[in-house]
Amino acid sequence: MIRLFRSRELPGETQAPVIEQVRHELRMRRLRVKDRQQLTPNMIRIVLEGDDLKGFTSQSPDDHVKVFLPQVSGEPAKRDYTPRRFDAQNNELTLDFAVHDAGPATAWAMLAQPGDWIDIGGPRASQKISGDIRHWLLIGDETALPAIARRIEELGNDDQVTALVSIAEDGDQQTFSSRAVLDSHWLTRESSARTDAIIEHLNSLALPPQTFCWIAGESSMVRSVRQYLLNERGISKPWIKASGYWKEGHADSAEHNL
Ligand SMILES: Cc1cc2nc3c(=O)[nH]c(=O)nc-3n(C[C@H](O)[C@H](O)[C@H](O)COP(=O)(O)OP(=O)(O)OC[C@H]3O[C@@H](n4cnc5c(N)ncnc54)[C@H](O)[C@@H]3O)c2cc1C
C-alpha cells in the first residue's frame, strides 16, 4: 500500500484526506458482450460476462480497466474505462462508453453485439480516499460520469455530496440511487462551453469546510477548474484530486493526478 498524499498535521488541525494506492495483480481477461444498451442519447452501456472475471476487484469508484480494441492492422488500441458496476455472483462487469465523433473505443461500443469478445486488463491499482471529509464535490463531463455515479452510490448515510456534470444535452442526465444527501447539477453544453459553464456554476455554490473536490474529464477543463478551486476558492491541494480523462484533439491522452 503506498500513501500518495498527506498534508503536514498540526495538533488540533483537521487532517487532510489521505489517498492510498492499493495495487492489484495485473490480469488480462477475455470477456463476452452480454448486453448493449443505449443508456442515454450519448452514453452506451455494455455488460461483459465471463469466467475470466473470477477474482476481479475494483476497490475505488475511480478505478479503470484497459480495454483492448482490435485494429485492422497492427497492435490493438488501448483505452481506459471505469468499472461502473461489478457483479461478482454472476461474473458481470458493466462499462459505460460516452459516445463522441471518432475513436476505436467509441466505434467498438457503437457496433458491439451480444456474443462479441473483448480483452480487458486491470484494474492495476485502486486509489482509496479517506479522511475527515464532510462534503464531496464531484465535477466532470460524461467520461467521468461512471466514476461520479459509483462514488455517489457508494457513499454512506451521513455523507453530503454535490455533483456538477457537463453533458451534451438534457437527455444525458442520469438518476442515482444513494444513501447520501445528494445535490446534482447538470450543465448542458447546448448553451455554454464546458469549462465556462462549470466555473460559472461553481461561483454560485458554497463550499463548506472539509469539502473534498474530485475533478475528471477533458484535460484543459480539469486544469482550469483545479486552478479556480485553488486560487479563487482557497481549497488546499490535498483536498483536490484532478485527472485528465481525455484531451481535445489527442487520442489516448489520459493525464492522471494533475
Ligand atoms: C481513469 C479513466 C477512466 C475513464 N473512464 C471512462 C468511462 O468510464 N467512460 C468513458 O466514456 N470514458 C472514460 N474515460 C475516457 C476515455 O478513455 C477517453 O475518452 C478515450 O480517449 C476514448 O477513446 P476513443 O477510442 O473513443 O477516442 P480516442 O481515439 O482516444 O480519441 C479520438 C479523438 O476523440 C477525442 N475524444 C476522446 N474522448 C472524447 C470525448 N469523450 N468527447 C469528445 N471527444 C473525445 C480525442 O481528443 C481525439 O481527438 C476514462 C479515462 C480515464 C483516464
The ligand as an SDF file (V2000), in Angstrom:
LIG
                    3D

 53 58  0  0  0  0  0  0  0  0999 V2000
   -9.0930    6.7000  -15.4750 C   0  0  0  0  0  0  0  0  0  0  0  0
  -10.0030    6.9230  -16.6920 C   0  0  0  0  0  0  0  0  0  0  0  0
  -11.2940    6.4310  -16.6780 C   0  0  0  0  0  0  0  0  0  0  0  0
  -12.1460    6.6580  -17.7780 C   0  0  0  0  0  0  0  0  0  0  0  0
  -13.4100    6.1630  -17.7300 N   0  0  0  0  0  0  0  0  0  0  0  0
  -14.2390    6.3790  -18.7880 C   0  0  0  0  0  0  0  0  0  0  0  0
  -15.5590    5.8370  -18.7850 C   0  0  0  0  0  0  0  0  0  0  0  0
  -15.9650    5.0930  -17.8720 O   0  0  0  0  0  0  0  0  0  0  0  0
  -16.3650    6.1300  -19.8360 N   0  0  0  0  0  0  0  0  0  0  0  0
  -15.9340    6.9110  -20.8880 C   0  0  0  0  0  0  0  0  0  0  0  0
  -16.7090    7.1560  -21.8020 O   0  0  0  0  0  0  0  0  0  0  0  0
  -14.6810    7.4090  -20.9290 N   0  0  0  0  0  0  0  0  0  0  0  0
  -13.8230    7.1440  -19.9170 C   0  0  0  0  0  0  0  0  0  0  0  0
  -12.5560    7.6380  -19.9610 N   0  0  0  0  0  0  0  0  0  0  0  0
  -12.1540    8.4610  -21.1060 C   0  0  0  0  0  0  0  0  0  0  0  0
  -11.7920    7.6210  -22.3370 C   0  0  0  0  0  0  0  0  0  0  0  0
  -10.7300    6.7280  -22.0070 O   0  0  0  0  0  0  0  0  0  0  0  0
  -11.3550    8.5900  -23.4590 C   0  0  0  0  0  0  0  0  0  0  0  0
  -12.4150    9.4430  -23.8170 O   0  0  0  0  0  0  0  0  0  0  0  0
  -10.8080    7.8620  -24.6800 C   0  0  0  0  0  0  0  0  0  0  0  0
   -9.9710    8.7630  -25.3640 O   0  0  0  0  0  0  0  0  0  0  0  0
  -11.8980    7.3610  -25.6210 C   0  0  0  0  0  0  0  0  0  0  0  0
  -11.2690    6.5850  -26.6140 O   0  0  0  0  0  0  0  0  0  0  0  0
  -11.7240    6.6380  -28.1430 P   0  0  0  0  0  0  0  0  0  0  0  0
  -11.0500    5.4710  -28.7880 O   0  0  0  0  0  0  0  0  0  0  0  0
  -13.2060    6.7390  -28.2290 O   0  0  0  0  0  0  0  0  0  0  0  0
  -11.1170    8.0030  -28.6780 O   0  0  0  0  0  0  0  0  0  0  0  0
   -9.5580    8.3500  -28.9540 P   0  0  0  0  0  0  0  0  0  0  0  0
   -9.0180    7.5260  -30.0800 O   0  0  0  0  0  0  0  0  0  0  0  0
   -8.7980    8.2960  -27.6770 O   0  0  0  0  0  0  0  0  0  0  0  0
   -9.6620    9.8540  -29.4170 O   0  0  0  0  0  0  0  0  0  0  0  0
  -10.0660   10.2280  -30.7500 C   0  0  0  0  0  0  0  0  0  0  0  0
  -10.4410   11.6980  -30.7540 C   0  0  0  0  0  0  0  0  0  0  0  0
  -11.5990   11.8730  -29.9610 O   0  0  0  0  0  0  0  0  0  0  0  0
  -11.3720   12.8440  -28.9300 C   0  0  0  0  0  0  0  0  0  0  0  0
  -12.1160   12.3840  -27.7310 N   0  0  0  0  0  0  0  0  0  0  0  0
  -11.7830   11.3920  -26.8630 C   0  0  0  0  0  0  0  0  0  0  0  0
  -12.7350   11.2640  -25.9220 N   0  0  0  0  0  0  0  0  0  0  0  0
  -13.6760   12.2010  -26.1930 C   0  0  0  0  0  0  0  0  0  0  0  0
  -14.9090   12.5520  -25.5820 C   0  0  0  0  0  0  0  0  0  0  0  0
  -15.3980   11.9190  -24.5010 N   0  0  0  0  0  0  0  0  0  0  0  0
  -15.6330   13.5730  -26.1340 N   0  0  0  0  0  0  0  0  0  0  0  0
  -15.1980   14.2080  -27.2510 C   0  0  0  0  0  0  0  0  0  0  0  0
  -14.0280   13.9060  -27.8810 N   0  0  0  0  0  0  0  0  0  0  0  0
  -13.2900   12.9130  -27.3570 C   0  0  0  0  0  0  0  0  0  0  0  0
   -9.8800   12.9040  -28.7460 C   0  0  0  0  0  0  0  0  0  0  0  0
   -9.4890   14.1890  -28.3060 O   0  0  0  0  0  0  0  0  0  0  0  0
   -9.3680   12.6040  -30.1470 C   0  0  0  0  0  0  0  0  0  0  0  0
   -9.3310   13.7910  -30.9060 O   0  0  0  0  0  0  0  0  0  0  0  0
  -11.6760    7.3910  -18.8980 C   0  0  0  0  0  0  0  0  0  0  0  0
  -10.3540    7.8480  -18.9250 C   0  0  0  0  0  0  0  0  0  0  0  0
   -9.5270    7.6220  -17.8340 C   0  0  0  0  0  0  0  0  0  0  0  0
   -8.1080    8.1370  -17.8720 C   0  0  0  0  0  0  0  0  0  0  0  0
  1  2  1  0
  2  3  1  0
  2 52  2  0
  3  4  2  0
  4  5  1  0
  4 50  1  0
  5  6  2  0
  6  7  1  0
  6 13  1  0
  7  8  2  0
  7  9  1  0
  9 10  1  0
 10 11  2  0
 10 12  1  0
 12 13  2  0
 13 14  1  0
 14 15  1  0
 14 50  1  0
 15 16  1  0
 16 17  1  0
 16 18  1  0
 18 19  1  0
 18 20  1  0
 20 21  1  0
 20 22  1  0
 22 23  1  0
 23 24  1  0
 24 25  2  0
 24 26  1  0
 24 27  1  0
 27 28  1  0
 28 29  2  0
 28 30  1  0
 28 31  1  0
 31 32  1  0
 32 33  1  0
 33 34  1  0
 33 48  1  0
 34 35  1  0
 35 36  1  0
 35 46  1  0
 36 37  1  0
 36 45  1  0
 37 38  2  0
 38 39  1  0
 39 40  1  0
 39 45  2  0
 40 41  1  0
 40 42  2  0
 42 43  1  0
 43 44  2  0
 44 45  1  0
 46 47  1  0
 46 48  1  0
 48 49  1  0
 50 51  2  0
 51 52  1  0
 52 53  1  0
M  END
$$$$
